[in-house]
Amino acid sequence: MTVYHKFSAIAFAVAAALPMMAPAGVLTSEYVDGSSYNTGLEIYSSGDSVQVLSPFSCQAAIITPIYDVQGEGASSPLIPQGSFTSKQEYTVKGVVTARGESLFKGFYLHDLEGDNNPKTSDGVFVYLGGAVPTELVPGIEVCVQGLVEEKFGLTQINISKDKKFAIGAKVPVPTAIPLKIHSDESLSEALERYEGMKVVLDAGSDLKVSRNFSFDYSAKRNNLVASYRAPLMKPTQLYPALSNEALALAKANLDNQVVIESDLKAPNGVIPYFPDFNAETGYIRVGDQIQNLEAMVGYSYGSYRLVATNTVTSTDFVRLQDRVTAPAIASQGDIRVASFNVLNFFNEVVGGDTNPTGKNRGALSEAEMVLQRTKIVNALTAMDADIVGLMEIANNGFGELSAIQHLLDALNAQLSNEDAYAFVSLRDQDKYQQKYFGSDAITVGLLYRPSVVNLKGDAKVIITPEQHTKPGTISRPLANGEQEMNPGNSAYQRHSLLQTFFSERAAINCGS
């Protein structure tokens, strides 16, 4: 390997001018003028002397193959059991396959030869902890020396302290390897075999969109989640909560998912690896199979991640079930009931009241709020329901500046007086701090058409943990399957409606 070192003239000038006992702290460039990663010639004072360190070189070092750093297990065999860092530094050599500027701060190396063992990875991440020098680009051979670490599950070589690396010749960049999941392993186990390598998704990878492109609260950025063969099912959709079956499926779900990322955090509404993303012709649906995406395999925030290195088009999201023009709306019956998640509809940016937490989870600008409101109103108008249960609406009361009043005004502006809605409020004594429904930032709500249905008395608030109303107050199913009816209501039809949000519900006097 040819190592390039270029020492700036100021280093020699400082060394010549300093007396033997003078303090100094000058770090010169190892190989490039102006680079912030300079490890070649260092002049520093220990208090009573000045030392000059030699440039880093791999020429006399013992090279450890990358696949020996990775090993066949979940962690590096070079790290003692019970520890997260190797006891000594190791020197590895490979070709740069990608740079990490944000999510992973460093670069990826691929072994130049490999061991042809599918159980070991030929790639590894090199952690710099800051900006990557411009010279470290894909196709450059690099030799590095540092401690081997298991950083929250990611095997990496840490050179952030001494920046021990040397640049060699330009070589061909290894071709991305198709991601293959064997029948006897989970997706997580397969990804561990490719950790630090560049892979490409093809039809055989069979990764399906499980959670669409949205905000990831762990990584504090937008991304999507894919799973092997089929989208993940909520365990409690199939089994009782905390049952053995539900717990087993929850664990299986954790082993069968991967986050698809961009290295740089993207603005809202932008997918860096899918530039044609739009709501009309470039949309993504849960269940779409992802193909032709090339990505680096990494691990952070408790999840495996595919960090995209190329771009894809709408044809690379292969779907079996596309959108329909509009869903069929039930036409039989006397009353149409619907439920709708307004996805954090907050009106604070246009002067709306605050919620009990004082935190705005919704739109951060008037333009964003108007766009969200327009989409909600269009959807509710098309649903044409007589009663609508709302979820994730801001919990900022029921007054003129409340979110539910704001939404109601916008909705009724599009409707005739006969089709107009009203909302259900609560008695002041049932409200948290005599204003809110619960103490969370969001809550549930009910809209209804007075021309079709009427309210019978005040709304009932069910205070947890009881989670059911007392006998005789409303009709309710009994254990034998029959319906308990209040004799006083036999003269007319009466229905009891309950709106709840199982994902995140507020409860009076019980927090969230």
N, C-alpha and C positions, 0 to 999 in steps of 0.2 A: 504494500500500500504506500502510495506517495503522500506524504504529509506536508502541507503548506504552512509555513510560519513566516509572518512578516512583523518585525518588531519596529515600533515607532521610534523615531529619533529622540523624542523627548525622554524615553526611558533611560537611554544611555546618558543623556545630558544630566538627568536627575541623579543617576548613579555616580557620575563623575563628580558632581558638585557636592554631594553629601559627605560630611565627615564620617569616620567609621562608626561613631556612637550616635549619629543623628537619627531621629525617627523619620519614617517615610511610609507612604501607603499608596504607591502608584502601581496600577495594573495595566499592562500593555496588551495590544492585540496579538492573538496567537496566529491568526491567518488572514484577517481582513481588517483594513482600516475602518474605523467608525462602528465596528460591531460592539454591542454591549456585552457579548460573551467572550471574554478575553482570558485565556488561561495559560498563555505561553510563558511570559516572563513577568514575574511578580516580585516587586521590591517592597519589603515591609520591615517594620521595626518591632522587636520583641521587648524593647525598653532599653537594652544595652548593646544591641548590635543590629546590623542591616544584613538581610539575607536575600539572595537572588535565587529563585527557583528555576529549574530547567523546564523547557517546554514539554508538554505531554506528548508521548509517542507510544504507538502500539507495536513498534517494530520488534521489541524484545519481550513483549508480553505473551503470556500463555492465553490463547483464545479459547473461550468456552462457547460451544455451539449454542445457538438460541434454543434449540429443542431440548438441550440438557438443562437450560434455565427453567423451561416450562415443565418438563417432566410429563408423566402420564396421569397425574392426579389433579385434584382441585387446587393445590398450591404447589409452589416450587419445592423440589427436593433439596435445594441448596439452603433452605431456611430451616433451622432447627425446630423440632416439634414444640409447640407452645409459644413460639416467637413469631414475629411478623417481619423480621429483618435478618438478612444473612450476617454472619459474624465477620466476613471479609468481603472485600470488593472483588468483582469479577469483570473480566474484559470480554466483550462480545463485538462481533463485526457483522455488518449486514448492509443492505441497501434500504434507503429511505423509501417508504411506500406512501406515506401521508404525513402531513403536519397537523398538530393540534394547537389551535390558537385561543380557544375559549373553554369549551367543556373539558377537554384534556389538554393541559399545557405542556407540550413536548412534541415528540415525533415517534413514528412507528418504524421499526426495523424488521426486515425479513432476511432470514438466513440465506446465504448465497447458494448453499448446496442442499440443505434439508436432509432428513433421515428416512424419508419415504415411509414414515410410521404414522398412520392415521390417528393414533392415540395421543400424539404430541403436536403442539403447535410450532410452526416455524417462524412465528412472528412474536414481537414483544414491544411494549410501549416503553419509551425512554422519557422519564419525567425531568423537565427543566424547571418548572415552577414559574415560568415567565415567558416573555416573547421568544419565539424561535428565530434564530438568525436567518436572514434572507437566503444565505447560501445552502441551507439545509432543505433541499427540495427533492421530490421523488426522482429516483434514478441516481442519486449520489451515494457512493459507498462511504460508510462512516464506521469508525471504531470508537467505542465508548468504554468507560470504566467507572463502576459505581456499585453501590450496595443493591442487592436484590431484595425487593419488598413485596409484601402482600398488602396493598393499600385498599382497605375495605373490600377485599375480594379480587382486586385486579393485580396480577403479577406484573411488576414493572422494575426497571433499573433506574435508580435515583441518582442523577448527576447534578442536582440543583445546587449543591454546595460548592463543589470544586470545578464543575463544568469540564470534566475530563472527556474530551472527544477530539478526534482528528479526522479531517476530511480526506477522502481518497479520490479514486477515479470515478468517472461517470459510467454507469452500467445500465443494462436494460431493466426496466421496472417489471417485477414479477406479475404475471397475469392473475387477475382475481379468480379465486377458486370457488366453484359452485358449492353452496351450502347444502350439505346432505345430512339428514337426520336418520339414523339407523332405527330399525324396528325395536331394538332392545334398549333404547335410551330415550331420555326426555329431551326436550328442546334445550334446556339449560345444560345438560350433559354434553350435547352436541356443540353448543356454543363455546364451552370450555375448551374443546379440542381445537377450536379456531381462534382462541383468544390472541389478540394482537395482529391477526392476519387480515388481509383484504379478501372478502368473499363477494360473490354475486348471487342474487336470488334468481332461480329459474323455476320452471314448472315442477321439477322434482323437489324443490325446497318446500313448496306448498305452504307458504306463510300467508295467513288471511288477516285482514284488518279486524281487530277485536275492539279497540277503542279508537274512535276517529281522532283526527288532528285537533287537539285541544290543550288546555293548560294542565301541566304536570306540577302538582303542588310540592312534590319531593324535590325536583330539580329546579323549580321556579322558572319554567320555560314551556313553550308549546312543543308538542311532539305527538306521535301516535303509537299505539301498541298493537303488535301483531302476535298471532299465536299459530301453532302448527295444526294444520288440517281444518280447523273450524274455529269460529269465534268462541270465546270463553263464556260459559253460563254462570250466572250468579248462583252460588250454592243454595241459598234460601229460596230460589225460584223453583228448585226441584225437591229440596229436603227441608225438614224442620230445622230451625236455627239451633246450633250447638249439637245437633245429632252427629253421630259418628260419620254418617254419609256426607253431611255438609262440611264437616271438618276435613274429611279426606279429599273432597273436591276442591276446597279452598287451597290445600297444599298442592294438589295437582295443578291448579291454575297458576300458582307461583312458579312452578317448574316448566310451564308451557306458555311463556310469554317473553317477548323481547321488545324494547323500546326502540323505535326508529327515529333517529335524531339528525340534526345538522350540528356541525361543530360550533358555529357562531349562532348566537341567539337571534332568532328572526323576529321582525315586527309582527304584530297581530295581523292575521289574514294573509300572511306570506309563508309559503313552504319553499325553502331555498332549493331543495332537490326536485321540486315539481313546479317550475315557473308558470305553467299554464293553468294552475289551480284557479278555478272559478266556480260559481254556483250553477251555471247553465250547462257548460260543456266539459268542464274539467273538475268534476266533483269526485269525492271518494265516498264509498258506501261500506258499512260494516259487512264483512264477508268477502270483500274484494280480495283476489289473490294478487300479490305484488311480485312483479317479475322485472328482470334487467336492472335492478338497483344494485350498485356496487357500494360496499361499505366496510369500514373497519370495525372489528369486533372488540368492544370494550366493556367495562363493568364499572358502574358508579351508582350511588344513591340506592343500593340494594337491588339493582336490576342490571341484566345484560343489556347492552345497547349496540345498535348498528348505526355507526356514524357515517352518513352518506358521503361519497366522494364523487359522484356523478349526478346527472339529472335524468329524470324519466318523464314520459308523456302520459297522456290519459289512456293510451292503448296498453300501457304497462300495468294498469289496474284492471285485471280481468275479472268480470263479474258475471254471475249466473242469474242474478235477479236484479234487474234494473228498475229505475223509477217508473211509476205509472203517472199518467196525466193528473189524476186526482183519485184519492181513495173513495170507495163506495160509501155513501152515507145512508144509514138505515132510514127507510121511509115508512115502515110499519110502526104501529104503536101511537100513543097519544102524547108522550113526552120524550124528548130527546135529551139525554144526559151525557156530558163529556167531561174529560179532565185534561188539563193542559199545563205543561211546565214552562213558565215564562223565563226561566234561566236567569235568575238574578236581575229582575227588572227593578231598577232603582231610579228615582227621579231627583236625587239630591243635586245633580249638576245644573238643574233648572230651577233651583230654589225650593225643592221638596224638603219635608221635615227629615230629621235624622232618626236613626233607629237606636235601640237601647245600647248597642255596642259602640256606636259612633263611627263605625267603619263602613265604607262604601264598597260593596262587592260588585257593583254593576258598572255601567258606562262611566267613563272618565271625562267625556266631552258631550256637549249638547248634540253634535252630529251623530255620535255613536248611539246616544239614547234615542234620538228620533228614528234612526234606522232600525233599532231593535223594536221600538214601539210600532213602527209601520209593519214589520214582519208579523208581530203578534196580532195586531188588529186584522191584517189580511187573513191570517190563519183562522182566527175566531169567527170572522165573518163567513168564511167558506164552510166552517163546521156547522154553523146555523143551529146550535144547540139551545134548548130552553133553559138548561142549568149547566153551568160550567164551574168545575172545581179548579182552582189555581194553585200552583206550587211555585216556590222560590220567588215570591213577590216580596219586596222590601217591607219589613215590619216597622213601618213608621206611622202607625195609627190609621184612623178612618176619617180624618178631617179633610179640609179643602186642599191641603198641601201633601196629602198622602199619595203613595204610589198607586193604590187601588182606585182612588178617585181620579187620578191623572189618567190611568188606563181606561177607566169607565167613560170619561169625557171623550177621549179619542175614539173609542169604539162606537159610542152612541152617535157621534158626528157622522158616521157612515151608514146609519140605520134609520128607518122610519120610526115614528113614535110607537107604533104597535110592536115593533121588533126590538125596541130599546131595552137595555138591561138596568138592573139595580144591583147593589152589593149587600151582603149580609154583614151587619155590624154586631157588636157585643154590648152587653150591659157594662157600665163603667166599673161595677164591683167585680166583674169577671176579667177585667183587663189588668195586665201587669203595669204597675205604676199608673193605673186608671187611664192608660192610653194605648198600650200595645197588647198584642196577642202573643204572650210568651216573652222570653228575654233574649231571643236570638236575633240576628240581623235580618233573617228572612222568616216568612211564615206562610200559611196557607190562606186561601180565601174562597168565597163562593159568589158567583154572579148568577142572577136569575131574571127571567122575563115576567114582570108583574101581569102582563096580559095573558099569561098561560098558567102560572102558579102563584100562590100566595103563601106567605109565611104564617105559621101557627105559633104565635107567642115569640118569646126571645130565643135566640140561639143557645144551645146547650154546650157548655164547655166541660169536657171530660178531663179531669185532673189525674195525671198518672201518679202512682203506678196502678190504680184500680182498672183503668182502661175499659170500663163499660158503665152504662148508665143504670140507674136504679129501676126496678120493676115498676110498670104502670106509667112511665113517662113517655115512652115511644114504643112502637112495635119493634119486636126483636125476635130472632129465631131462638127456639128452645132446644134443649139437648136431644129431644126426640125428633127433631126436624120440623115440628109444627111451628106456626107463627103465633106469638102472643099479641093480642090486639087489645087496645084500650076501648072498653064498651062505649065510652062517651064519644068516640069518633066513628061509630058505625054508620052514621048518616051520610058520610062522604068518604071519598078515597083519600088516604093520607100516606105519605111516603117520608121516611127519615133518610137523610143524606149525611154521610160522613166524609169529610175531605181530610186526608192525612198524607204525609210525605215521609216514607219509611227511610229515605237516605239520611235526612237531617231534619228532625222535627223539634219544634219548640214546645215546651210544656210549662204551664204556669207553676211557679214555685219549685220547679225541678231543674231549671237550666236547660241545656240542650243534650 
